[in-house]
Amino acid sequence: NYGPLFELVPAGINTGPVEIVGSNNATKDLSRKVWLYK
């Protein structure tokens, strides 16, 4: 991951909603949570 455009292109999940869907269609919205990449 190195190059002249490395820091100009967003990485990871950067658009759209992020939801976890469980049993009985229960959903948990993770879109507004702070994400840390390690």
PDBQT receptor file of N, H, CA, C and O in Angstrom, charges set to zero:
ATOM      1  N   ASN A   1       0.824  -1.178   0.000  1.00  0.00    +0.000 N 
ATOM      2  CA  ASN A   1       0.000   0.000   0.000  1.00  0.00    +0.000 C 
ATOM      3  C   ASN A   1       0.869   1.243   0.000  1.00  0.00    +0.000 C 
ATOM      4  O   ASN A   1       0.996   1.931   1.013  1.00  0.00    +0.000 OA
ATOM      5  N   TYR A   2       1.452   1.515  -1.126  1.00  0.00    +0.000 N 
ATOM      6  H   TYR A   2       1.349   0.956  -1.949  1.00  0.00    +0.000 HD
ATOM      7  CA  TYR A   2       2.308   2.687  -1.237  1.00  0.00    +0.000 C 
ATOM      8  C   TYR A   2       2.166   3.245  -2.638  1.00  0.00    +0.000 C 
ATOM      9  O   TYR A   2       2.086   2.494  -3.610  1.00  0.00    +0.000 OA
ATOM     10  N   GLY A   3       2.134   4.538  -2.739  1.00  0.00    +0.000 N 
ATOM     11  H   GLY A   3       2.198   5.149  -1.949  1.00  0.00    +0.000 HD
ATOM     12  CA  GLY A   3       2.071   5.161  -4.048  1.00  0.00    +0.000 C 
ATOM     13  C   GLY A   3       1.679   6.619  -3.923  1.00  0.00    +0.000 C 
ATOM     14  O   GLY A   3       1.357   7.087  -2.831  1.00  0.00    +0.000 OA
ATOM     15  N   PRO A   4       1.704   7.345  -5.041  1.00  0.00    +0.000 N 
ATOM     16  CA  PRO A   4       1.434   8.773  -5.001  1.00  0.00    +0.000 C 
ATOM     17  C   PRO A   4      -0.009   9.114  -4.626  1.00  0.00    +0.000 C 
ATOM     18  O   PRO A   4      -0.267  10.222  -4.158  1.00  0.00    +0.000 OA
ATOM     19  N   LEU A   5      -0.949   8.198  -4.817  1.00  0.00    +0.000 N 
ATOM     20  H   LEU A   5      -0.739   7.297  -5.198  1.00  0.00    +0.000 HD
ATOM     21  CA  LEU A   5      -2.354   8.474  -4.511  1.00  0.00    +0.000 C 
ATOM     22  C   LEU A   5      -2.824   7.757  -3.252  1.00  0.00    +0.000 C 
ATOM     23  O   LEU A   5      -4.024   7.709  -2.982  1.00  0.00    +0.000 OA
ATOM     24  N   PHE A   6      -1.906   7.206  -2.489  1.00  0.00    +0.000 N 
ATOM     25  H   PHE A   6      -0.931   7.246  -2.708  1.00  0.00    +0.000 HD
ATOM     26  CA  PHE A   6      -2.275   6.390  -1.332  1.00  0.00    +0.000 C 
ATOM     27  C   PHE A   6      -3.172   7.133  -0.350  1.00  0.00    +0.000 C 
ATOM     28  O   PHE A   6      -4.178   6.575   0.087  1.00  0.00    +0.000 OA
ATOM     29  N   GLU A   7      -2.845   8.369   0.010  1.00  0.00    +0.000 N 
ATOM     30  H   GLU A   7      -2.027   8.823  -0.345  1.00  0.00    +0.000 HD
ATOM     31  CA  GLU A   7      -3.624   9.104   0.999  1.00  0.00    +0.000 C 
ATOM     32  C   GLU A   7      -4.796   9.869   0.399  1.00  0.00    +0.000 C 
ATOM     33  O   GLU A   7      -5.559  10.486   1.143  1.00  0.00    +0.000 OA
ATOM     34  N   LEU A   8      -4.965   9.851  -0.910  1.00  0.00    +0.000 N 
ATOM     35  H   LEU A   8      -4.346   9.350  -1.515  1.00  0.00    +0.000 HD
ATOM     36  CA  LEU A   8      -6.068  10.566  -1.547  1.00  0.00    +0.000 C 
ATOM     37  C   LEU A   8      -7.301   9.691  -1.726  1.00  0.00    +0.000 C 
ATOM     38  O   LEU A   8      -8.397  10.208  -1.941  1.00  0.00    +0.000 OA
ATOM     39  N   VAL A   9      -7.142   8.399  -1.644  1.00  0.00    +0.000 N 
ATOM     40  H   VAL A   9      -6.252   7.979  -1.470  1.00  0.00    +0.000 HD
ATOM     41  CA  VAL A   9      -8.248   7.474  -1.855  1.00  0.00    +0.000 C 
ATOM     42  C   VAL A   9      -8.725   6.962  -0.502  1.00  0.00    +0.000 C 
ATOM     43  O   VAL A   9      -7.924   6.423   0.263  1.00  0.00    +0.000 OA
ATOM     44  N   PRO A  10     -10.024   7.118  -0.184  1.00  0.00    +0.000 N 
ATOM     45  CA  PRO A  10     -10.523   6.617   1.090  1.00  0.00    +0.000 C 
ATOM     46  C   PRO A  10     -10.372   5.100   1.185  1.00  0.00    +0.000 C 
ATOM     47  O   PRO A  10     -10.482   4.395   0.182  1.00  0.00    +0.000 OA
ATOM     48  N   ALA A  11     -10.125   4.613   2.379  1.00  0.00    +0.000 N 
ATOM     49  H   ALA A  11     -10.035   5.186   3.193  1.00  0.00    +0.000 HD
ATOM     50  CA  ALA A  11      -9.978   3.179   2.597  1.00  0.00    +0.000 C 
ATOM     51  C   ALA A  11     -11.093   2.680   3.502  1.00  0.00    +0.000 C 
ATOM     52  O   ALA A  11     -11.628   3.431   4.318  1.00  0.00    +0.000 OA
ATOM     53  N   GLY A  12     -11.430   1.430   3.355  1.00  0.00    +0.000 N 
ATOM     54  H   GLY A  12     -10.995   0.820   2.693  1.00  0.00    +0.000 HD
ATOM     55  CA  GLY A  12     -12.433   0.832   4.224  1.00  0.00    +0.000 C 
ATOM     56  C   GLY A  12     -13.847   1.139   3.767  1.00  0.00    +0.000 C 
ATOM     57  O   GLY A  12     -14.094   1.438   2.599  1.00  0.00    +0.000 OA
ATOM     58  N   ILE A  13     -14.762   1.059   4.711  1.00  0.00    +0.000 N 
ATOM     59  H   ILE A  13     -14.561   0.816   5.660  1.00  0.00    +0.000 HD
ATOM     60  CA  ILE A  13     -16.173   1.311   4.420  1.00  0.00    +0.000 C 
ATOM     61  C   ILE A  13     -16.404   2.808   4.536  1.00  0.00    +0.000 C 
ATOM     62  O   ILE A  13     -16.320   3.367   5.629  1.00  0.00    +0.000 OA
ATOM     63  N   ASN A  14     -16.693   3.461   3.418  1.00  0.00    +0.000 N 
ATOM     64  H   ASN A  14     -16.761   3.007   2.530  1.00  0.00    +0.000 HD
ATOM     65  CA  ASN A  14     -16.838   4.912   3.463  1.00  0.00    +0.000 C 
ATOM     66  C   ASN A  14     -18.156   5.408   2.887  1.00  0.00    +0.000 C 
ATOM     67  O   ASN A  14     -18.400   6.614   2.891  1.00  0.00    +0.000 OA
ATOM     68  N   THR A  15     -19.008   4.530   2.396  1.00  0.00    +0.000 N 
ATOM     69  H   THR A  15     -18.810   3.549   2.392  1.00  0.00    +0.000 HD
ATOM     70  CA  THR A  15     -20.310   4.950   1.881  1.00  0.00    +0.000 C 
ATOM     71  C   THR A  15     -21.369   3.948   2.303  1.00  0.00    +0.000 C 
ATOM     72  O   THR A  15     -21.072   2.787   2.586  1.00  0.00    +0.000 OA
ATOM     73  N   GLY A  16     -22.584   4.407   2.338  1.00  0.00    +0.000 N 
ATOM     74  H   GLY A  16     -22.825   5.350   2.108  1.00  0.00    +0.000 HD
ATOM     75  CA  GLY A  16     -23.708   3.521   2.610  1.00  0.00    +0.000 C 
ATOM     76  C   GLY A  16     -23.871   3.165   4.071  1.00  0.00    +0.000 C 
ATOM     77  O   GLY A  16     -22.976   3.384   4.886  1.00  0.00    +0.000 OA
ATOM     78  N   PRO A  17     -25.028   2.614   4.388  1.00  0.00    +0.000 N 
ATOM     79  CA  PRO A  17     -25.269   2.182   5.763  1.00  0.00    +0.000 C 
ATOM     80  C   PRO A  17     -24.530   0.888   6.069  1.00  0.00    +0.000 C 
ATOM     81  O   PRO A  17     -24.291   0.064   5.187  1.00  0.00    +0.000 OA
ATOM     82  N   VAL A  18     -24.174   0.729   7.336  1.00  0.00    +0.000 N 
ATOM     83  H   VAL A  18     -24.367   1.399   8.053  1.00  0.00    +0.000 HD
ATOM     84  CA  VAL A  18     -23.544  -0.502   7.802  1.00  0.00    +0.000 C 
ATOM     85  C   VAL A  18     -24.457  -1.074   8.876  1.00  0.00    +0.000 C 
ATOM     86  O   VAL A  18     -24.641  -0.467   9.932  1.00  0.00    +0.000 OA
ATOM     87  N   GLU A  19     -25.026  -2.237   8.606  1.00  0.00    +0.000 N 
ATOM     88  H   GLU A  19     -24.877  -2.730   7.749  1.00  0.00    +0.000 HD
ATOM     89  CA  GLU A  19     -25.947  -2.859   9.542  1.00  0.00    +0.000 C 
ATOM     90  C   GLU A  19     -25.596  -4.323   9.740  1.00  0.00    +0.000 C 
ATOM     91  O   GLU A  19     -25.125  -5.000   8.826  1.00  0.00    +0.000 OA
ATOM     92  N   ILE A  20     -25.836  -4.794  10.954  1.00  0.00    +0.000 N 
ATOM     93  H   ILE A  20     -26.219  -4.244  11.696  1.00  0.00    +0.000 HD
ATOM     94  CA  ILE A  20     -25.740  -6.221  11.241  1.00  0.00    +0.000 C 
ATOM     95  C   ILE A  20     -27.171  -6.719  11.373  1.00  0.00    +0.000 C 
ATOM     96  O   ILE A  20     -27.963  -6.152  12.126  1.00  0.00    +0.000 OA
ATOM     97  N   VAL A  21     -27.503  -7.775  10.646  1.00  0.00    +0.000 N 
ATOM     98  H   VAL A  21     -26.860  -8.236  10.034  1.00  0.00    +0.000 HD
ATOM     99  CA  VAL A  21     -28.844  -8.346  10.693  1.00  0.00    +0.000 C 
ATOM    100  C   VAL A  21     -28.763  -9.687  11.399  1.00  0.00    +0.000 C 
ATOM    101  O   VAL A  21     -28.024 -10.581  10.986  1.00  0.00    +0.000 OA
ATOM    102  N   GLY A  22     -29.533  -9.813  12.471  1.00  0.00    +0.000 N 
ATOM    103  H   GLY A  22     -30.133  -9.087  12.807  1.00  0.00    +0.000 HD
ATOM    104  CA  GLY A  22     -29.523 -11.038  13.259  1.00  0.00    +0.000 C 
ATOM    105  C   GLY A  22     -30.782 -11.853  13.051  1.00  0.00    +0.000 C 
ATOM    106  O   GLY A  22     -31.500 -11.678  12.067  1.00  0.00    +0.000 OA
ATOM    107  N   SER A  23     -31.035 -12.740  13.988  1.00  0.00    +0.000 N 
ATOM    108  H   SER A  23     -30.452 -12.882  14.787  1.00  0.00    +0.000 HD
ATOM    109  CA  SER A  23     -32.223 -13.590  13.898  1.00  0.00    +0.000 C 
ATOM    110  C   SER A  23     -33.485 -12.739  14.024  1.00  0.00    +0.000 C 
ATOM    111  O   SER A  23     -33.473 -11.677  14.647  1.00  0.00    +0.000 OA
ATOM    112  N   ASN A  24     -34.553 -13.213  13.432  1.00  0.00    +0.000 N 
ATOM    113  H   ASN A  24     -34.562 -14.075  12.926  1.00  0.00    +0.000 HD
ATOM    114  CA  ASN A  24     -35.845 -12.502  13.412  1.00  0.00    +0.000 C 
ATOM    115  C   ASN A  24     -35.731 -11.112  12.799  1.00  0.00    +0.000 C 
ATOM    116  O   ASN A  24     -36.500 -10.214  13.145  1.00  0.00    +0.000 OA
ATOM    117  N   ASN A  25     -34.770 -10.929  11.887  1.00  0.00    +0.000 N 
ATOM    118  H   ASN A  25     -34.145 -11.658  11.606  1.00  0.00    +0.000 HD
ATOM    119  CA  ASN A  25     -34.540  -9.660  11.188  1.00  0.00    +0.000 C 
ATOM    120  C   ASN A  25     -34.228  -8.498  12.125  1.00  0.00    +0.000 C 
ATOM    121  O   ASN A  25     -34.451  -7.344  11.759  1.00  0.00    +0.000 OA
ATOM    122  N   ALA A  26     -33.726  -8.768  13.305  1.00  0.00    +0.000 N 
ATOM    123  H   ALA A  26     -33.544  -9.705  13.603  1.00  0.00    +0.000 HD
ATOM    124  CA  ALA A  26     -33.286  -7.697  14.207  1.00  0.00    +0.000 C 
ATOM    125  C   ALA A  26     -32.031  -7.064  13.614  1.00  0.00    +0.000 C 
ATOM    126  O   ALA A  26     -31.104  -7.771  13.217  1.00  0.00    +0.000 OA
ATOM    127  N   THR A  27     -31.999  -5.729  13.553  1.00  0.00    +0.000 N 
ATOM    128  H   THR A  27     -32.752  -5.154  13.875  1.00  0.00    +0.000 HD
ATOM    129  CA  THR A  27     -30.858  -5.039  12.950  1.00  0.00    +0.000 C 
ATOM    130  C   THR A  27     -30.175  -4.135  13.965  1.00  0.00    +0.000 C 
ATOM    131  O   THR A  27     -30.804  -3.617  14.888  1.00  0.00    +0.000 OA
ATOM    132  N   LYS A  28     -28.896  -3.961  13.775  1.00  0.00    +0.000 N 
ATOM    133  H   LYS A  28     -28.385  -4.381  13.025  1.00  0.00    +0.000 HD
ATOM    134  CA  LYS A  28     -28.078  -3.052  14.589  1.00  0.00    +0.000 C 
ATOM    135  C   LYS A  28     -27.355  -2.128  13.619  1.00  0.00    +0.000 C 
ATOM    136  O   LYS A  28     -26.559  -2.585  12.799  1.00  0.00    +0.000 OA
ATOM    137  N   ASP A  29     -27.631  -0.831  13.711  1.00  0.00    +0.000 N 
ATOM    138  H   ASP A  29     -28.278  -0.460  14.377  1.00  0.00    +0.000 HD
ATOM    139  CA  ASP A  29     -27.025   0.151  12.809  1.00  0.00    +0.000 C 
ATOM    140  C   ASP A  29     -25.653   0.551  13.344  1.00  0.00    +0.000 C 
ATOM    141  O   ASP A  29     -25.539   1.052  14.463  1.00  0.00    +0.000 OA
ATOM    142  N   LEU A  30     -24.623   0.329  12.548  1.00  0.00    +0.000 N 
ATOM    143  H   LEU A  30     -24.715  -0.078  11.639  1.00  0.00    +0.000 HD
ATOM    144  CA  LEU A  30     -23.253   0.674  12.932  1.00  0.00    +0.000 C 
ATOM    145  C   LEU A  30     -22.714   1.873  12.157  1.00  0.00    +0.000 C 
ATOM    146  O   LEU A  30     -21.530   2.196  12.255  1.00  0.00    +0.000 OA
ATOM    147  N   SER A  31     -23.576   2.533  11.389  1.00  0.00    +0.000 N 
ATOM    148  H   SER A  31     -24.538   2.271  11.309  1.00  0.00    +0.000 HD
ATOM    149  CA  SER A  31     -23.141   3.621  10.511  1.00  0.00    +0.000 C 
ATOM    150  C   SER A  31     -22.548   4.801  11.262  1.00  0.00    +0.000 C 
ATOM    151  O   SER A  31     -21.627   5.444  10.758  1.00  0.00    +0.000 OA
ATOM    152  N   ARG A  32     -23.038   5.096  12.425  1.00  0.00    +0.000 N 
ATOM    153  H   ARG A  32     -23.787   4.574  12.834  1.00  0.00    +0.000 HD
ATOM    154  CA  ARG A  32     -22.595   6.284  13.155  1.00  0.00    +0.000 C 
ATOM    155  C   ARG A  32     -21.530   5.981  14.199  1.00  0.00    +0.000 C 
ATOM    156  O   ARG A  32     -21.139   6.868  14.957  1.00  0.00    +0.000 OA
ATOM    157  N   LYS A  33     -21.065   4.761  14.247  1.00  0.00    +0.000 N 
ATOM    158  H   LYS A  33     -21.383   4.040  13.631  1.00  0.00    +0.000 HD
ATOM    159  CA  LYS A  33     -20.035   4.381  15.213  1.00  0.00    +0.000 C 
ATOM    160  C   LYS A  33     -18.661   4.806  14.713  1.00  0.00    +0.000 C 
ATOM    161  O   LYS A  33     -18.449   4.950  13.509  1.00  0.00    +0.000 OA
ATOM    162  N   VAL A  34     -17.739   5.005  15.632  1.00  0.00    +0.000 N 
ATOM    163  H   VAL A  34     -17.911   4.888  16.610  1.00  0.00    +0.000 HD
ATOM    164  CA  VAL A  34     -16.356   5.330  15.278  1.00  0.00    +0.000 C 
ATOM    165  C   VAL A  34     -15.638   4.028  14.951  1.00  0.00    +0.000 C 
ATOM    166  O   VAL A  34     -15.661   3.082  15.739  1.00  0.00    +0.000 OA
ATOM    167  N   TRP A  35     -14.997   3.983  13.779  1.00  0.00    +0.000 N 
ATOM    168  H   TRP A  35     -14.978   4.751  13.139  1.00  0.00    +0.000 HD
ATOM    169  CA  TRP A  35     -14.294   2.781  13.330  1.00  0.00    +0.000 C 
ATOM    170  C   TRP A  35     -12.797   2.995  13.470  1.00  0.00    +0.000 C 
ATOM    171  O   TRP A  35     -12.275   4.038  13.076  1.00  0.00    +0.000 OA
ATOM    172  N   LEU A  36     -12.115   2.022  14.024  1.00  0.00    +0.000 N 
ATOM    173  H   LEU A  36     -12.540   1.175  14.345  1.00  0.00    +0.000 HD
ATOM    174  CA  LEU A  36     -10.662   2.060  14.149  1.00  0.00    +0.000 C 
ATOM    175  C   LEU A  36     -10.069   0.919  13.346  1.00  0.00    +0.000 C 
ATOM    176  O   LEU A  36     -10.509  -0.224  13.470  1.00  0.00    +0.000 OA
ATOM    177  N   TYR A  37      -9.092   1.214  12.539  1.00  0.00    +0.000 N 
ATOM    178  H   TYR A  37      -8.734   2.143  12.439  1.00  0.00    +0.000 HD
ATOM    179  CA  TYR A  37      -8.407   0.202  11.742  1.00  0.00    +0.000 C 
ATOM    180  C   TYR A  37      -7.035  -0.017  12.334  1.00  0.00    +0.000 C 
ATOM    181  O   TYR A  37      -6.243   0.918  12.450  1.00  0.00    +0.000 OA
ATOM    182  N   LYS A  38      -6.753  -1.253  12.710  1.00  0.00    +0.000 N 
ATOM    183  H   LYS A  38      -7.397  -2.013  12.617  1.00  0.00    +0.000 HD
ATOM    184  CA  LYS A  38      -5.456  -1.570  13.315  1.00  0.00    +0.000 C 
ATOM    185  C   LYS A  38      -4.729  -2.577  12.470  1.00  0.00    +0.000 C 
ATOM    186  O   LYS A  38      -3.615  -2.977  12.807  1.00  0.00    +0.000 OA
TER     187      LYS A  38
